[in-house]
Amino acid sequence: MLELNDGETTVRITLFVEVILPLAVAKAYTYRVPHEWNAHVAVGKRVIVQFGKSKVYSAVISRVVDRPPELYEAKYILDVLDDSPVVTETQLQLWGWISSYYLCTLGETMQAALPAALKLASETRIIAAGNEVDRSALNDKEYLILDALDIASELKVSDIVKLLGQKSVFPLLKRLFDKGLILISEEIAPKYKPKMKVFVRLHSDYTDGVGRKALLDSLDNAPKQQDAVMAYLQLSRKQPDVARADIMEASGCSSAIVAALVEKGVFMTEERAVSRLGGEDVEITGDFTFNEAQSAAFAGIGRQFAEKDVVLLHGITASGKTQVYIRLIEAAVARGQHVLYLLPEIALTTQITERLRKHFGNKLGVYHSRFNDNERAEVWHKVLNNEYQVIVGARSAVFLPFRSLGLIVVDEEHETSYKQFDPAPRYHARDTAIYLGHIHGAKVLLGSATPAVESFYNARSGKYGFVTLAQRYGDAALPEIVTVNISEESRKGTMFTYFSATLLQAMEKALAVKQQVILFQNRRGHTPLLQCKTCGYIAKCIHCDVSLTYHKSSNQLHCHYCGFTEPPLQVCPACGSTHIESKGFGTERIEEELEMLLPNARIGRLDLDSTKGKYGFERVLTAFDEQRYDVLVGTQMVAKGLDFGKVSVIGIINADGLINYPDFRAYERAFSLLAQVAGRAGRRNSSGQVVIQSYAPTHRVIQQVIGNDYEGMFMAEVAERKNFGYPPFFRLFKIEVKHKEQQAAHDGALRLAILLREVLGHRVFGPEVPLVGRVRNFYIFGILLKIERIGISIAKVKEQLVAVLLRFESNKANKGVRVQIDVDPY
């Protein structure tokens, strides 16, 4: 555009922005920038845009260009929300890789990456706030909107567009909202607001001894105010900033008393933003000394990092891997680098955070899904502003806006919790962390006592560096592992419900000397199956093809897939019989039976049901660590790296359910879980015993656990996977075809499989009905792709797969059929 200005010609460039919308749209969308905002748009900032007829969204700018789109006319952006970018260019590069690798859209990746408080939804309804206002101060359009809201209780955005005769009403609505005159449904205003706290300080007239004595004397007739001043003086000795709430609590006075002192000029107040995150002001110094094995491992990691970007640390349970991590993190922090420490479960963050805070104090931040929206947004901003150098988090922490990442530690790298299954993007945090390290030029350390077969194979083949730590810290002995044959014990009459005499004796012996016990049963709830003894009817979910599990705590039958509940069976709905029997047992049933067998024992439970709420995990783990429980009954949560010094007995109630699961990784996962559970015993200064109950105690996996033979398990698994075409030799793509009608799902899956075989041939398997063939009223058929790692371009395969899906979706016969792709579905 050319524009005349005082006789001179000025060139004004028309800018366009490509944005990522928080929607599953295949491509970035381009919008036009008003000239007055040219200087304000930048990659990583959020802008308000209209998409579709009336929906308005916040979107992230991915590119700023000077060419309009060729196929459509670009609409104008409605507003720029940020003064500086909230998403870095490195993050956008990571989003692009996730979108490409896991075959999802950038919008789906954005939805997973950004905290909810930074994602702004479309506004649909406008209502008056009800505040009194001098309308003479409003402009004509603002007055018109409020006048219309006096007549109608609410207005849609489209109504306001018609009322004003203009499309861009959003900046106007935002101004009214900021003035507190309207409320917006699904508010477009940023949801994140800093937490504010009022701090008090004493007026300078009263800072010396004489002034304080005069002040207290003057308050003799106002004892409550005198108490408040005394509380302030006491609290100010420990910390320079005293919160108003602390004064009120310490003195027992009300806010009116503090307000009266402010009015007299005794106190001066200041409102400041404070952290919502607990414990950030706590800094405890701590130190430790490496043993010989740790020193060798630490030096070995340093040598391997000189040659490799990714190193696998294979350290047995209780070998002191965390101390090695701390030394590596300290070195990175000393270099001025940021560190990401990934953990598989939120449950682990409590113990690990307390250890790390002793060393890193306020440089340490925590990030996981149990934080509320405001807390997650606060951590995001602190990382963006370099206020944290070390972040401890679960898998979503890979999305944080790191500036100078130097080290990533992936603890318990074998854990399935690192894999996101639903919704898209179905990413694996370990693999994503490796790519994140690549784009930052950071080193990545993978740590585990039982590494994933793929990771160990990569280390053995030279792709990753490899270091071992084979000695327990403090020379603690590995626990003694004994097996119990459930069939044999039942025949002898030495099984007491679900407990063998061997396990009961071990528990009684431990409790007698004030030691603790962990019992592992990988099924939550009370009873997994209720069945009519007369006709065989089984209580099933009405939405899913699974049986309902009885939970004693709620006295309800629960579906663990969709959340459906119903009252427990009293009478069989099929035949009317009252002979209803229970099949199987979960953690609630174990807890119930144990209360009868060990009436004096204090029993806790660690599963998804007992740890609901923000601090559920911490509450149970802290109680057990402080020995308020003697016995902890839990699901696989008890296996994930927890460290308890008084645990001397581990009981695995039934190992067969793990081994006999229909999955190519069943033996690997069974070995890992059994070895990890066993590793909770005999830590620190106590010796330990593990009792494994099974119908097949001579099974190779159980024998490998007893012999601590990870190498043997690895060699057996690799041989089988090579023969049958599984990772690490093949890549897997799991495709699920869904429809609310079973025949439509079946026919759609067949048509898709035919199209896939046209380009991929024998690499296509299925369609088949999965283990659970209906979830949330959708029938499911699965197709599996097995792609060789050598000689085949995986990028080319993905291109062909995307092309096939476009052909499939364009066929009207497939209307209503949903297709879901999971890359590396394990």
ZIURNOR-V387913 format. One record per residue. N is the residue number from 0. RES is the residue in one letter. PHI is phi in radians with two decimals (* if undefined). NEAR is the number of other C-alpha atoms within 8 Angstrom. D_FIRST is the distance of its C-alpha to the first C-alpha in whole Angstrom. Layout:
# ZIURNOR-V387913
N_RES_PHI_NEAR_D_FIRST, N_RES_PHI_NEAR_D_FIRST
This chain:
# ZIURNOR-V387913
0_M_*_6_0, 1_L_-1.80_7_4, 2_E_-2.44_8_7, 3_L_-1.43_8_10, 4_N_-2.54_7_13, 5_D_0.94_4_16, 6_G_1.43_5_16, 7_E_-1.92_6_14, 8_T_-1.69_8_10, 9_T_-1.99_8_9, 10_V_-1.59_7_6, 11_R_-2.01_8_5, 12_I_-1.48_7_6, 13_T_-1.51_10_7, 14_L_-1.73_13_11, 15_F_-2.26_13_14, 16_V_-2.14_13_17, 17_E_-1.56_13_21, 18_V_-2.16_13_23, 19_I_-1.77_13_27, 20_L_-1.58_14_29, 21_P_-1.37_12_32, 22_L_-2.37_7_33, 23_A_-1.45_9_35, 24_V_-1.69_9_32, 25_A_-1.23_6_32, 26_K_-2.25_6_28, 27_A_-1.21_10_26, 28_Y_-2.02_8_23, 29_T_-1.85_12_19, 30_Y_-2.23_13_17, 31_R_-1.60_13_14, 32_V_-1.80_12_13, 33_P_-1.00_10_12, 34_H_-0.99_9_10, 35_E_-1.22_5_14, 36_W_-1.85_9_15, 37_N_-0.94_9_13, 38_A_-1.36_5_16, 39_H_-1.73_7_19, 40_V_-1.49_10_19, 41_A_-2.77_9_21, 42_V_-1.04_13_23, 43_G_1.69_13_26, 44_K_-1.44_16_25, 45_R_-1.69_13_26, 46_V_-2.24_14_23, 47_I_-1.64_13_24, 48_V_-2.37_13_23, 49_Q_-1.69_12_25, 50_F_-2.30_8_26, 51_G_1.47_5_28, 52_K_-1.24_5_29, 53_S_-2.41_8_30, 54_K_-1.32_10_30, 55_V_-2.15_11_28, 56_Y_-2.32_13_29, 57_S_-1.59_14_28, 58_A_-2.36_12_27, 59_V_-1.78_13_26, 60_I_-1.25_16_23, 61_S_-1.80_11_24, 62_R_-2.65_9_21, 63_V_-2.01_12_17, 64_V_-2.26_9_15, 65_D_-2.01_8_12, 66_R_-2.10_6_13, 67_P_-1.31_10_14, 68_P_-1.16_8_17, 69_E_-1.45_5_19, 70_L_-1.74_4_21, 71_Y_-2.67_5_20, 72_E_-1.48_7_17, 73_A_-1.30_9_16, 74_K_-1.42_8_18, 75_Y_-1.39_9_16, 76_I_-1.19_13_19, 77_L_-1.68_11_21, 78_D_-2.97_9_22, 79_V_-1.93_12_22, 80_L_-1.52_8_26, 81_D_-1.99_9_27, 82_D_-1.36_6_26, 83_S_-2.44_5_27, 84_P_-1.06_11_28, 85_V_-1.76_11_31, 86_V_-2.21_11_31, 87_T_-1.51_10_31, 88_E_-1.16_8_30, 89_T_-1.14_8_33, 90_Q_-1.09_11_34, 91_L_-1.08_11_31, 92_Q_-1.14_8_33, 93_L_-1.14_11_36, 94_W_-1.01_11_35, 95_G_-1.09_9_33, 96_W_-1.15_8_37, 97_I_-1.05_14_39, 98_S_-1.05_13_37, 99_S_-1.29_8_37, 100_Y_-1.25_7_41, 101_Y_-1.69_11_42, 102_L_0.93_11_40, 103_C_-2.30_12_38, 104_T_-1.59_12_35, 105_L_-1.10_16_33, 106_G_-1.11_12_33, 107_E_-1.15_13_37, 108_T_-1.15_14_37, 109_M_-1.04_12_34, 110_Q_-1.04_10_37, 111_A_-1.31_10_40, 112_A_-1.41_9_38, 113_L_-1.39_9_37, 114_P_-1.03_11_39, 115_A_-1.00_8_39, 116_A_-1.21_11_38, 117_L_-1.76_10_35, 118_K_-1.78_10_34, 119_L_-1.91_13_33, 120_A_-1.48_10_34, 121_S_-1.28_11_33, 122_E_-1.56_13_34, 123_T_-2.07_10_36, 124_R_-2.30_10_38, 125_I_-2.07_13_37, 126_I_-2.29_11_41, 127_A_-1.28_12_41, 128_A_-1.36_8_43, 129_G_1.49_6_45, 130_N_-1.47_6_45, 131_E_-1.25_4_45, 132_V_-2.61_5_43, 133_D_-1.40_6_42, 134_R_-1.27_6_39, 135_S_-1.19_5_39, 136_A_-1.47_5_37, 137_L_-1.55_8_34, 138_N_-1.39_7_31, 139_D_-1.05_6_32, 140_K_-1.23_7_30, 141_E_-1.11_10_32, 142_Y_-1.06_10_35, 143_L_-1.10_8_35, 144_I_-1.14_9_35, 145_L_-1.15_9_38, 146_D_-1.10_8_40, 147_A_-1.16_8_39, 148_L_-1.26_12_41, 149_D_-1.20_8_44, 150_I_-1.47_6_44, 151_A_-1.81_7_43, 152_S_-1.20_8_45, 153_E_-2.67_9_41, 154_L_-2.27_11_38, 155_K_-1.42_9_36, 156_V_-1.03_11_32, 157_S_-1.10_7_32, 158_D_-1.15_8_34, 159_I_-1.23_11_32, 160_V_-1.02_12_29, 161_K_-1.18_8_31, 162_L_-1.08_6_32, 163_L_-1.60_7_29, 164_G_1.21_6_27, 165_Q_-2.52_7_24, 166_K_-1.40_5_23, 167_S_-1.54_7_22, 168_V_-1.75_9_26, 169_F_-1.15_8_26, 170_P_-1.01_9_25, 171_L_-1.16_8_27, 172_L_-1.13_9_30, 173_K_-1.11_10_30, 174_R_-1.12_8_30, 175_L_-1.11_11_33, 176_F_-1.15_12_35, 177_D_-1.08_7_34, 178_K_-1.41_6_36, 179_G_1.33_9_39, 180_L_-1.68_12_39, 181_I_-2.35_12_38, 182_L_-2.04_11_39, 183_I_-2.04_12_37, 184_S_-1.16_8_39, 185_E_0.89_8_38, 186_E_-0.86_12_36, 187_I_-1.43_10_33, 188_A_-1.09_7_33, 189_P_-0.93_9_34, 190_K_-1.36_9_38, 191_Y_-1.39_10_39, 192_K_-2.32_6_40, 193_P_-1.05_9_42, 194_K_-1.35_8_46, 195_M_-1.81_8_47, 196_K_-2.43_9_50, 197_V_-1.62_11_52, 198_F_-1.92_12_54, 199_V_-2.10_12_57, 200_R_-2.40_9_58, 201_L_-1.42_9_61, 202_H_-1.05_10_60, 203_S_-1.05_5_61, 204_D_-1.14_6_64, 205_Y_-2.03_12_66, 206_T_-1.49_9_65, 207_D_-1.70_7_68, 208_G_-1.08_7_72, 209_V_-1.14_7_73, 210_G_-1.10_10_70, 211_R_-1.17_10_70, 212_K_-1.11_8_74, 213_A_-1.10_8_73, 214_L_-1.12_9_70, 215_L_-1.14_10_73, 216_D_-1.12_7_76, 217_S_-1.21_7_73, 218_L_-1.79_10_73, 219_D_-1.04_8_76, 220_N_-1.54_5_76, 221_A_-2.28_7_73, 222_P_-1.03_8_74, 223_K_-1.17_8_71, 224_Q_-1.16_13_69, 225_Q_-1.11_11_71, 226_D_-1.09_10_71, 227_A_-1.14_14_67, 228_V_-1.15_9_67, 229_M_-1.09_9_70, 230_A_-1.10_11_68, 231_Y_-1.07_10_65, 232_L_-1.07_8_67, 233_Q_-1.19_8_68, 234_L_-1.21_10_65, 235_S_-1.23_10_63, 236_R_-1.23_7_66, 237_K_-1.55_6_64, 238_Q_-2.58_7_61, 239_P_-1.20_6_59, 240_D_-1.75_8_56, 241_V_-2.00_13_58, 242_A_-1.36_10_57, 243_R_-0.99_10_58, 244_A_-1.09_7_59, 245_D_-1.19_8_61, 246_I_-1.11_14_63, 247_M_-1.09_13_64, 248_E_-1.22_8_65, 249_A_-1.21_7_67, 250_S_-1.72_10_69, 251_G_1.31_6_69, 252_C_-1.65_13_67, 253_S_-1.62_7_64, 254_S_-1.12_7_61, 255_A_-1.13_6_62, 256_I_-1.14_11_64, 257_V_-1.11_14_62, 258_A_-1.07_8_60, 259_A_-1.14_9_63, 260_L_-1.19_11_63, 261_V_-1.16_11_59, 262_E_-1.12_8_60, 263_K_-1.32_7_63, 264_G_1.52_8_60, 265_V_-1.33_10_62, 266_F_-1.77_13_60, 267_M_-2.13_10_56, 268_T_-2.00_9_54, 269_E_-2.54_7_50, 270_E_-1.63_8_48, 271_R_-2.32_8_47, 272_A_-1.31_8_45, 273_V_-2.21_8_48, 274_S_-1.34_9_48, 275_R_-1.48_7_49, 276_L_-1.59_6_51, 277_G_-1.10_5_54, 278_G_1.35_5_56, 279_E_-1.25_9_53, 280_D_-1.62_6_55, 281_V_-1.60_8_58, 282_E_-2.37_11_59, 283_I_-2.04_8_62, 284_T_-1.36_6_63, 285_G_-2.68_6_65, 286_D_-2.62_5_66, 287_F_-2.72_5_67, 288_T_-2.09_4_69, 289_F_-1.16_8_68, 290_N_-1.51_8_71, 291_E_-1.09_6_72, 292_A_-1.15_10_70, 293_Q_-1.13_12_67, 294_S_-1.06_9_67, 295_A_-1.14_8_67, 296_A_-1.15_12_64, 297_F_-1.08_10_62, 298_A_-1.14_8_63, 299_G_-1.11_9_62, 300_I_-1.11_13_59, 301_G_-1.05_8_58, 302_R_-1.14_8_59, 303_Q_-1.18_11_57, 304_F_-1.13_12_54, 305_A_-1.17_7_54, 306_E_-1.98_7_54, 307_K_-2.14_10_53, 308_D_-1.47_12_50, 309_V_-2.16_12_52, 310_V_-2.25_16_55, 311_L_-1.77_14_58, 312_L_-1.77_13_60, 313_H_-1.68_14_63, 314_G_-2.09_13_65, 315_I_-1.11_12_68, 316_T_-1.04_10_68, 317_A_1.15_10_69, 318_S_-1.52_11_69, 319_G_1.56_10_66, 320_K_-1.08_11_63, 321_T_-1.06_6_61, 322_Q_-1.15_9_63, 323_V_-1.13_11_61, 324_Y_-1.03_9_58, 325_I_-1.07_10_58, 326_R_-1.09_8_59, 327_L_-1.14_9_56, 328_I_-1.17_11_54, 329_E_-0.99_8_55, 330_A_-1.13_8_54, 331_A_-1.17_13_51, 332_V_-1.11_12_50, 333_A_-1.09_7_52, 334_R_-1.45_6_49, 335_G_1.41_6_47, 336_Q_-1.67_12_45, 337_H_-1.58_15_45, 338_V_-2.29_15_47, 339_L_-1.98_14_47, 340_Y_-2.00_12_51, 341_L_-1.62_13_51, 342_L_-2.17_14_54, 343_P_-1.32_15_55, 344_E_-2.33_9_56, 345_I_-1.03_12_55, 346_A_-1.01_8_59, 347_L_-1.42_12_59, 348_T_-1.13_12_56, 349_T_-1.07_9_59, 350_Q_-1.11_9_61, 351_I_-1.15_8_59, 352_T_-1.08_10_57, 353_E_-1.11_8_60, 354_R_-1.12_8_61, 355_L_-1.21_11_58, 356_R_-1.14_13_57, 357_K_-1.09_11_60, 358_H_-1.80_12_59, 359_F_-2.09_10_55, 360_G_0.89_13_55, 361_N_-1.36_11_52, 362_K_-1.34_9_50, 363_L_-1.70_13_51, 364_G_-2.11_11_49, 365_V_-2.17_10_50, 366_Y_-2.55_13_47, 367_H_-2.82_12_49, 368_S_-1.31_7_48, 369_R_-1.34_6_51, 370_F_-1.23_10_49, 371_N_-1.35_7_47, 372_D_-1.02_10_43, 373_N_-1.16_12_43, 374_E_-1.14_10_45, 375_R_-1.17_12_43, 376_A_-1.13_13_40, 377_E_-1.13_12_42, 378_V_-1.08_11_43, 379_W_-0.96_11_39, 380_H_-1.15_9_38, 381_K_-1.20_10_41, 382_V_-1.16_14_40, 383_L_-1.06_11_37, 384_N_-1.68_6_38, 385_N_1.11_8_41, 386_E_-1.44_8_43, 387_Y_-1.98_12_45, 388_Q_-1.89_13_46, 389_V_-2.17_14_49, 390_I_-2.06_13_48, 391_V_-1.81_15_51, 392_G_-2.82_15_49, 393_A_-1.44_14_50, 394_R_-1.02_11_48, 395_S_-1.18_13_45, 396_A_-1.16_13_45, 397_V_-1.13_10_43, 398_F_-1.55_8_40, 399_L_-1.17_10_40, 400_P_-1.49_11_37, 401_F_-1.16_8_39, 402_R_-1.69_8_37, 403_S_-2.39_7_40, 404_L_-1.24_14_43, 405_G_-2.01_13_46, 406_L_-2.58_15_48, 407_I_-2.17_15_49, 408_V_-1.91_13_52, 409_V_-1.92_14_53, 410_D_-1.42_11_56, 411_E_0.87_14_58, 412_E_-1.09_13_56, 413_H_-1.36_8_58, 414_E_-1.15_8_57, 415_T_-1.21_7_56, 416_S_-1.10_7_54, 417_Y_-1.26_12_52, 418_K_-1.62_10_51, 419_Q_-1.58_12_48, 420_F_-1.71_9_50, 421_D_-2.62_6_48, 422_P_-1.44_6_45, 423_A_-1.12_11_42, 424_P_-1.37_15_42, 425_R_-1.58_12_45, 426_Y_-1.59_11_45, 427_H_-1.90_9_48, 428_A_-1.12_12_47, 429_R_-1.12_9_49, 430_D_-1.19_7_47, 431_T_-1.14_11_44, 432_A_-1.12_12_45, 433_I_-1.15_10_46, 434_Y_-1.22_9_43, 435_L_-1.03_11_41, 436_G_-1.08_15_44, 437_H_-1.08_10_42, 438_I_-1.31_9_39, 439_H_-1.62_10_40, 440_G_1.23_8_42, 441_A_-1.68_13_45, 442_K_-1.55_12_49, 443_V_-2.15_14_50, 444_L_-1.94_12_54, 445_L_-1.75_13_55, 446_G_-2.20_15_58, 447_S_-2.98_13_61, 448_A_-1.44_10_65, 449_T_-2.35_11_64, 450_P_-1.03_12_61, 451_A_-1.05_10_59, 452_V_-0.95_11_61, 453_E_-1.12_8_57, 454_S_-1.17_9_57, 455_F_-1.15_10_60, 456_Y_-1.11_9_60, 457_N_-1.10_10_57, 458_A_-1.22_13_59, 459_R_-1.15_9_62, 460_S_-1.48_7_60, 461_G_1.61_7_58, 462_K_-1.21_8_55, 463_Y_-1.90_13_55, 464_G_-1.25_15_57, 465_F_-2.50_12_60, 466_V_-2.38_11_63, 467_T_-1.98_8_66, 468_L_-2.39_13_67, 469_A_-1.82_9_71, 470_Q_-2.13_9_72, 471_R_-1.17_13_72, 472_Y_-1.16_10_72, 473_G_1.27_7_75, 474_D_1.02_6_77, 475_A_-1.14_12_77, 476_A_-1.36_7_79, 477_L_-1.10_9_77, 478_P_-1.17_12_78, 479_E_-1.30_7_81, 480_I_-1.97_10_80, 481_V_-2.10_9_83, 482_T_-1.95_9_82, 483_V_-2.23_12_84, 484_N_-1.49_11_85, 485_I_-1.09_11_84, 486_S_-1.05_7_87, 487_E_-1.15_7_89, 488_E_-1.15_12_89, 489_S_-1.14_9_89, 490_R_-1.12_7_92, 491_K_-1.38_7_94, 492_G_1.37_6_93, 493_T_-1.87_9_91, 494_M_-1.70_12_88, 495_F_-1.87_7_87, 496_T_0.93_5_85, 497_Y_-1.84_7_82, 498_F_-2.07_9_83, 499_S_-1.37_13_86, 500_A_-1.06_9_89, 501_T_-1.07_8_87, 502_L_-1.20_10_84, 503_L_-1.08_9_86, 504_Q_-1.13_8_88, 505_A_-1.11_10_85, 506_M_-1.15_10_83, 507_E_-1.08_8_87, 508_K_-1.14_8_87, 509_A_-1.14_13_84, 510_L_-1.14_12_84, 511_A_-1.15_7_87, 512_V_-1.87_6_86, 513_K_1.10_7_83, 514_Q_-1.65_11_81, 515_Q_-1.99_14_78, 516_V_-2.30_15_77, 517_I_-2.05_13_74, 518_L_-1.99_12_75, 519_F_-1.96_14_72, 520_Q_-2.47_14_71, 521_N_-1.46_10_68, 522_R_-2.70_8_68, 523_R_-1.54_12_67, 524_G_1.56_15_69, 525_H_-1.76_14_73, 526_T_-2.34_14_73, 527_P_-1.20_14_71, 528_L_-2.57_13_73, 529_L_-1.95_15_75, 530_Q_-2.33_12_77, 531_C_-1.29_14_80, 532_K_-1.25_9_83, 533_T_-1.46_7_85, 534_C_-1.96_7_82, 535_G_1.53_7_80, 536_Y_-1.03_9_77, 537_I_-2.09_9_74, 538_A_-1.20_10_71, 539_K_-2.15_9_68, 540_C_-1.21_11_64, 541_I_-1.38_6_63, 542_H_-1.86_10_60, 543_C_-2.32_14_61, 544_D_-1.53_11_63, 545_V_-2.44_8_65, 546_S_-1.31_11_68, 547_L_-1.52_14_68, 548_T_-1.75_14_69, 549_Y_-1.43_15_71, 550_H_-1.97_13_70, 551_K_-1.18_9_73, 552_S_-1.05_5_71, 553_S_-1.88_5_69, 554_N_0.92_9_72, 555_Q_-2.39_11_69, 556_L_-1.58_12_69, 557_H_-2.10_12_65, 558_C_-1.66_13_63, 559_H_-1.45_8_61, 560_Y_-1.80_7_58, 561_C_-2.06_9_57, 562_G_1.56_7_59, 563_F_-1.04_10_61, 564_T_-2.31_8_64, 565_E_-2.72_7_67, 566_P_-1.11_7_71, 567_P_-1.13_8_73, 568_L_-1.18_8_76, 569_Q_-1.95_6_79, 570_V_-2.25_9_80, 571_C_-1.15_13_79, 572_P_-1.22_5_77, 573_A_-1.54_6_78, 574_C_-2.07_7_82, 575_G_1.47_7_82, 576_S_-1.25_9_84, 577_T_-1.76_8_84, 578_H_-1.51_9_85, 579_I_-1.80_13_81, 580_E_-2.05_8_81, 581_S_-1.63_9_79, 582_K_-2.15_9_77, 583_G_1.44_7_76, 584_F_-2.74_12_75, 585_G_-2.10_14_72, 586_T_-1.11_17_72, 587_E_-1.12_14_73, 588_R_-1.17_11_76, 589_I_-1.05_12_77, 590_E_-1.06_12_76, 591_E_-1.11_8_79, 592_E_-1.16_9_81, 593_L_-1.16_9_81, 594_E_-1.07_11_82, 595_M_-1.42_7_85, 596_L_-1.35_6_86, 597_L_-2.20_7_85, 598_P_-1.09_7_86, 599_N_-1.60_5_85, 600_A_-1.42_10_82, 601_R_-1.62_8_79, 602_I_-2.00_11_76, 603_G_-2.03_12_73, 604_R_-2.34_12_70, 605_L_-2.14_15_67, 606_D_-2.64_11_65, 607_L_-1.08_7_62, 608_D_-1.36_8_64, 609_S_-1.50_8_65, 610_T_-2.07_12_62, 611_K_-1.21_9_60, 612_G_1.69_5_58, 613_K_-1.04_7_56, 614_Y_-1.94_8_59, 615_G_-1.07_10_61, 616_F_-1.06_12_61, 617_E_-1.02_9_62, 618_R_-1.07_9_64, 619_V_-1.21_12_66, 620_L_-1.14_8_66, 621_T_-1.14_8_67, 622_A_-1.07_10_70, 623_F_-1.25_12_71, 624_D_-1.15_9_70, 625_E_-1.53_7_72, 626_Q_1.07_8_75, 627_R_-1.43_8_75, 628_Y_-2.05_13_75, 629_D_-1.59_15_78, 630_V_-2.23_12_76, 631_L_-2.05_13_73, 632_V_-1.72_15_72, 633_G_-2.66_15_69, 634_T_-1.51_13_67, 635_Q_-1.11_10_65, 636_M_-0.98_9_63, 637_V_-1.29_12_66, 638_A_-1.64_10_66, 639_K_-1.63_12_62, 640_G_1.32_9_63, 641_L_-1.27_9_65, 642_D_-2.21_7_67, 643_F_-2.18_8_71, 644_G_-1.33_10_73, 645_K_-1.79_8_76, 646_V_-1.44_16_76, 647_S_-2.06_14_79, 648_V_-2.28_16_79, 649_I_-2.07_17_76, 650_G_-2.04_13_77, 651_I_-1.78_13_75, 652_I_-1.13_12_77, 653_N_-2.67_9_76, 654_A_-1.43_11_74, 655_D_-1.21_9_74, 656_G_-1.08_7_72, 657_L_-1.27_11_69, 658_I_-1.26_10_71, 659_N_-1.64_7_71, 660_Y_-1.29_7_67, 661_P_-1.35_5_66, 662_D_-2.70_5_63, 663_F_-1.14_6_63, 664_R_-1.76_6_63, 665_A_-1.03_12_66, 666_Y_-1.18_11_68, 667_E_-1.06_12_65, 668_R_-1.21_9_64, 669_A_-1.10_11_68, 670_F_-1.04_13_69, 671_S_-1.04_9_66, 672_L_-1.16_10_67, 673_L_-1.14_11_70, 674_A_-1.16_11_70, 675_Q_-1.19_14_68, 676_V_-1.10_13_70, 677_A_-1.04_11_73, 678_G_-1.21_12_71, 679_R_-1.30_15_71, 680_A_-1.66_15_75, 681_G_1.22_18_76, 682_R_-1.55_16_74, 683_R_0.98_9_74, 684_N_-1.82_8_78, 685_S_-1.82_11_79, 686_S_-1.51_12_81, 687_G_-2.42_14_79, 688_Q_-2.38_14_80, 689_V_-2.08_14_78, 690_V_-1.97_14_80, 691_I_-1.85_14_79, 692_Q_-1.66_15_80, 693_S_-2.77_13_80, 694_Y_-1.41_8_81, 695_A_-2.34_7_81, 696_P_-1.17_12_81, 697_T_-1.61_6_82, 698_H_-1.00_7_78, 699_R_-1.05_6_77, 700_V_-1.15_11_74, 701_I_-1.13_10_76, 702_Q_-1.15_10_78, 703_Q_-1.19_13_75, 704_V_-1.13_12_74, 705_I_-1.05_9_78, 706_G_-1.47_6_78, 707_N_0.88_7_74, 708_D_-1.76_9_73, 709_Y_-1.10_9_70, 710_E_-1.04_6_70, 711_G_-1.11_8_72, 712_M_-1.09_12_70, 713_F_-1.06_10_67, 714_M_-1.11_8_69, 715_A_-1.16_8_70, 716_E_-1.17_11_67, 717_V_-1.08_10_65, 718_A_-1.09_8_68, 719_E_-1.18_8_68, 720_R_-1.20_12_64, 721_K_-1.17_10_64, 722_N_-1.21_6_66, 723_F_-1.86_6_64, 724_G_1.32_9_61, 725_Y_-2.25_12_59, 726_P_-0.99_10_57, 727_P_-1.55_10_57, 728_F_-1.60_10_58, 729_F_-2.27_11_56, 730_R_-1.68_13_52, 731_L_-1.98_13_53, 732_F_-2.18_12_50, 733_K_-1.78_13_52, 734_I_-2.01_12_50, 735_E_-1.92_11_51, 736_V_-1.92_15_51, 737_K_-2.24_12_52, 738_H_-2.78_13_52, 739_K_-1.31_9_54, 740_E_-1.89_8_57, 741_Q_-1.08_9_59, 742_Q_-1.16_6_59, 743_A_-1.13_10_55, 744_A_-1.14_16_55, 745_H_-1.11_10_57, 746_D_-1.15_8_56, 747_G_-1.10_12_52, 748_A_-1.12_13_53, 749_L_-1.11_9_55, 750_R_-1.10_9_53, 751_L_-1.17_11_50, 752_A_-1.09_12_53, 753_I_-1.11_8_54, 754_L_-1.09_10_50, 755_L_-1.17_12_50, 756_R_-1.17_11_53, 757_E_-1.09_7_52, 758_V_-1.93_7_50, 759_L_-2.01_8_52, 760_G_1.02_8_55, 761_H_-1.22_6_58, 762_R_-1.38_9_56, 763_V_-1.75_13_55, 764_F_-2.14_9_58, 765_G_1.90_8_58, 766_P_-1.38_12_58, 767_E_-2.43_7_60, 768_V_-1.39_9_61, 769_P_-1.26_8_60, 770_L_-0.98_4_63, 771_V_-1.98_9_61, 772_G_-1.54_11_60, 773_R_-2.58_11_59, 774_V_-2.37_13_57, 775_R_0.93_8_55, 776_N_1.24_8_56, 777_F_-1.82_10_54, 778_Y_-1.38_13_57, 779_I_-2.17_15_56, 780_F_-2.23_15_56, 781_G_-1.89_14_55, 782_I_-2.17_15_54, 783_L_-2.03_12_55, 784_L_-1.87_12_53, 785_K_-2.03_13_55, 786_I_-2.04_10_53, 787_E_-1.07_9_54, 788_R_-1.38_9_53, 789_I_-1.91_4_54, 790_G_1.54_5_53, 791_I_-2.19_8_50, 792_S_-1.41_6_47, 793_I_-1.18_8_46, 794_A_-1.13_6_42, 795_K_-1.15_7_43, 796_V_-1.06_9_45, 797_K_-1.15_9_43, 798_E_-1.05_8_40, 799_Q_-1.13_9_43, 800_L_-1.12_9_44, 801_V_-1.10_8_40, 802_A_-1.10_8_40, 803_V_-1.11_11_44, 804_L_-1.13_9_43, 805_L_-1.11_8_40, 806_R_-1.09_8_42, 807_F_-1.10_11_45, 808_E_-1.24_9_42, 809_S_-1.36_7_41, 810_N_-1.41_8_45, 811_K_-1.07_6_46, 812_A_-1.13_5_49, 813_N_-1.72_10_48, 814_K_-1.05_7_46, 815_G_1.53_5_47, 816_V_-1.51_11_48, 817_R_-1.72_7_47, 818_V_-2.13_8_46, 819_Q_-2.22_7_46, 820_I_-1.92_9_46, 821_D_-2.17_11_48, 822_V_-1.48_11_47, 823_D_0.95_8_50, 824_P_-1.41_8_52, 825_Y_-2.72_4_55
